[in-house]
Amino acid sequence: MEDTTKIIETIHGHPYYTNKQLAETFGVSLGTVHRRKVGIEKEQKRYGKYALISCGTNLYAYIDYDKYHKDLEDPVMRKHVPDYDPMQVAEACGYGKRVRMLK
């Protein structure tokens, strides 16, 4: 029987991005970033009061709104948009814990 060692890695990230960082990361214009931020602000009930702060925009809220903004603006389609789950978005971005097995 081989000895194995489990290593649990915690992967951290910076959850708030500036407008410039968002534009560069997603390959969009600053105007697009501004429009998304206005939409996030209108959706405060969905994203919470900390989605937008003075130094930046929460990355997970931005990603979720970028994906669903058209459906959120449509009263019929809005009913089919899943609840906002920042942990699910974070996992999709590669943040969280990862277990590695060493032999």
Secondary structure, 3 states (H helix, E strand, C coil): CCCCEEEEEEECCCCEECHHHHHHHHCCCHHHHHHHHHHHHHCHHHHCCCCEECCEEEHHHHHHHHHHHHHHHCHHHHCCCCCCCHHHHHHHCCCEEEEEEEC
